[in-house]
Every structure is written in C-alpha cells, then in structure tokens.
Amino acid sequence: MTVDAFSLAVLHGSLIAIARDMKIMTMRTAYTQLWKEQGDLSCCLMNEDGEIIAQDPNGFPIHVTTMPLQLQGTIDAIGLDSLRPGDVLATNDPFIGGTHLPDVLIARPVFLEDELYAFACNRGHWADIGGMGPGSYSPATTDIHQEGIFIPPVKLFRAGHPDPGVFEMIMSNIRNRSTGLGDLRAQYASCETAQRRLHALASRYGLGTLREAMTEIITRSEWMTRARIAEFPDGTYRARDCLDGDGQSSRQTWIDVRIDIRGSDMVVDLTGSSEQSAGGMNCSHSAAASAVHYAIKSISDPENPPNAGSYRPVIVRTRPGTLVDARKPASMVGFGDVCYRVLDATMTALAGAVGDRAIASGSGSTGTAVIAGRRPREDGGGSFTTLELSSGAYGARAVRDGMNAIRYGPGNAGHIPIEADEMENPLFFEAYEIVPDTGGAGRFRGGNGFVRAFRVEADGARLCLCADRHETQPPGLCGGRPGAVARYVLDPGSERERVLGSKTPYLDLAPGTLVHLQSAGGGGYGNPGDRDPVRVAQDLKDGYITGRRAREDYGRSADPEE
C-alpha cells in the first residue's frame, strides 16, 4: 500500500461523508413525504468498475447493495465508451439488478480531465411511477408493466444538457408531475454535489492517491469480513419461511435457505424456493442477495462501514423463475416483503452457526398502505397520495429484548410524524402507539408492534394494502415464542367493521372511515420461563405486556408491584 494510514482514514471518512450528504441534500430538497420524512432513498459512491466504495450510513441495505448490478446493467446497455463528462444515467429496470419500478436509479459518471474514476448514485422510491393506481402499489398486479412506466437504461443528461424527450416521456406517465420533477431534480442535485466534493478530494490528494485509497478500502473490508466468517463453524445450515399469498392466491409460497460455510467463504443457496408467483410477491436476484448480505453483515462485522469488500466473501445462488429470481414480465411490486422473508430465513439458518449473535424474526413486512383521493375544497382541493408503512418491531436476541415500534431490516424507512401527515393529507389520527402483547415471549421478549389509526376526511378516497404477516406469525428462536400477526381493519368495533387481508387491491373508502393499521410483533428468544422476574414486572409497569400475558407466558402476578 502506498497510501499512508492517516490519509487513508481521512479519505475513507470523507467518502462516507459525501454519500451521507447526498442523502441529506435529497431529503431537504425533496417534494414527497416518502423522502423528506421517511427517507426512502439511498446514496453511494462507486469506483469506475461499479463497485461500492462508500454508502450513506442511513441508506437502505436493500437499495444500496443492489445498485452495483443495476449500474453495471445500465452501462452494458448504454456502452462504457459512450459516457462523457456531464452525462447522467437513469433506469428502474428490476431485471438488470433493480428492485421494483418505483425505485429509480440516477447515476452520474465522474470524470477528471476526461478520465472516468467514479460514479455518484442515488436511488429513491418515487411516490408515483404510473401504473394501475395512485402510489403505483397494488397486489393485483400480475405483470411488471402494470406497475408503471418501465424506464430502460437512458441518458437523462448528455454532456451536461438535459434530454427533453426523455424527461417528457417519464413525466407524462406519472400522476403528479410537479412532485416527480422536483424529486428528480433533488436526486440530480445530490449527484452534482458529490462530483464537486470528489473533485476537491482528487485535487487535494491527487487522483492516483484517491484511486489507491478506494482499492485499499475494499480490500480491507473483505479481509475483516472474512476474518469474522472464519470464526463460524464449518457446516451446512438450513431454514424455511413463508409468505401469506401473492395477491392472486392465498396459497403460501416458501423461501428455502441453505448456507454452506467453509473457512472464510460462504455460499447461500436459495434455489429451493417456490416458483415465481402470479401476483406481485416476487423479487430479482440482486434484491434477494441484498437481504442475504444484510443478514450476514449485521452478524459478522456490523461495526465497520459496508462497501463492496463486505459482500465479496458471500456468494448467493438463485434459480431463474423462482420468487427470488423472477423472470420478466413478473410483477415485483411486493419485492420488499419477499426480501424480508429472505432475511428472516437467512438469520434463522445462521443461528445454527453463530448462536447468540442471531436475532429472531421481526415484523417481517413493509406494511405498505396507499391512501389516495381528493382533498376537501376548503383545504384547497387537489389530489393527494400518501404511503403509510405499518412495519415495526425487531425480534429478540440472546442478550436483549427486541425494539418496539420501529422499522427494521433491509428496508429501514422511518415513519411519517403524524403532525406532518395531517398537514399534507386529509387524515385525522386517533392512535399512534405501541400495542402490548404483540412481541413474542421469551427469556428476552420480541419487540411489540404498533398501530397507526386515522380517519380519512375526503370524498372518493381509496386504499390498497401490499404487505404480509397477517396469517403467519414471526417465529422466535431457541424456544422463544412467535410474535403476533399484523392486523388491518376498517372501522374497528363498529357495525361497519371490515378486516382486510395484507394484500388488498384498491377499494373505496367512505368519508370518515377509520383505518386501523397494526404491524406484526417480533419473535422472542429463549425459554419464557427463564425470563428475569424483574423484567416481567418492568414490562407490566411500562404497558408492554398485560396481566394476562404475564400469567400465561411467565407465570407472574398481574400486579407489577408483586
């Protein structure tokens, strides 16, 4: 290595800071709540070979680790030799390494004196990309083209000049032109900023030193990950988990995970998973691999910043035509729920190798609910669309209870503050709270889920659900009990009460309808009989469990003072 240790540390930290600031800039200039409140976007820097050098610390693992394949597919389609300074590339094609159509990748090749040395990449979930209904989310989809506009690899900008035909083609196919254009500009601005910051580093340290540092960053990360994997016992480990239907059928589909560990190499085989579904519960190879990589990174080497080197020791095998490697034109609108199940099954399989480092299954779903319609005239009129993510509980682990009411795993978006939601949308919230008894019992308790309940104060509003875990409970580990299932209800407790499945196509809502979205809970860890009585008493005091569950699960009094 020719880069001194001090310079390497400064350059590594600077590259991560650039990726972090890309996301912050996008969130602060975005139009949609999905970005400015929930942060449903990710940014990273790659070298000229399309390998991740640095990613924003708050980015989605499911976004970032799929970007290299999609970028490489884009370059293959456009041609590396055709790239020029000032070009900006775009695509949302899931079949070349993407996720689903609402996730749009923007990539800027970064040149210095006509020499390509990096890519600045920003992928964000657009609030609407066209398709069957507002929000571009429906479990009724059976074909990728029903999801919205399919953007092949294209140049949005050529040598610094926008291509008006490409812009018009995209914007003419989405429902809210101003929001879409504003968000696209936010993505572009973040990549422009990244280029300036990279040029500043190259100017200060020299392009040769910067490129050597990029190579060393990847190499060191691979070494560290391999050292951790080598600590795991060699062997073969397996697990299975299922999805509750695909939107077309209630038949369960299965994720089958086989993990072979030999020294510092790991092969994760998903080829035994179910055939691709007729509905939208499918994902690409890259998306499934991202969930596997997330599980292994979180167990093996979570402290070190992730990059391409973190993922090199792990090979993920899939079989084309399965729900983890779907063939075109399969719908992938619900890819996130498939990835959650890949994560859960991978973590369960790894428990046999890593013991107390493993974590029980969490709530296991994006919990996506789309509510759309028109605002009342007194509120200015016009259409509105909001995506509520009712996903939130971690499973327990060997030394700690699962976290309550928080999105987990490879799609770790935030929740919209109810004040911001009510300001932008004709919703009135009646509840946003942790639900007791939803976490699985164990020596350590699974995290409790939460409920968001609101009235829709608009005419002609519609709702659709694209989620999971309304039938199958998130399993516990090592004797821990499963978490509670998700629950989706309209007008609960009234004569109009209607319980919905987790995959409900667009349906009409009467004005004033109360929508009750409750996430699943996390699985417990260990025998409930081994739980510390002091923890049980504290759970009762905090309202995390009820007296009934204290007696049934832990044999404790309902009186928290006893």
Secondary structure, DSSP 8 states (H G I E B T S, - for coil): --S-HHHHHHHHHHHHHHHHHHHHHHHHH--SHHHHTT--EEEEEEETTS-EEEE-TTS-HHHHTTHHHHHHHHHHHH-GGG--TT-EEEE--GGGT---TTEEEEEEEEEETTEEEEEEEEEEE-S---SSSGGG--TT--SGGGSS----SEEEEETTEE-HHHHHHHHTTSS-HHHHHHHHHHHHHHHHHHHHHHHHHHHHH-HHHHHHHHHHHHHHHHHHHHHHHTTS--EEEEEEEEES--SS----EEEEEEEEEETTEEEEE-TTS-B--SSS----HHHHHHHHHHHHHHHH-TTS---HHHHTTEEEE--TTBTTB--TT---TTHHHHHHHHHHHHHHHHHHHHGGG-B-----S--EEEEEEE--GGGT--EEEEEEE---B---BTTB---BS---TTS------HHHHHHHSSEEEEEEEE-TT-S--SSB-----EEEEEEE-STTEEEEEE---SSS----BTT-------EEEESTTSTT-EEE-SEEEEEEE-TTEEEEEE------BS-GGGS-HHHHHHHHHHTSS-HHHHHHHH---S-TT-
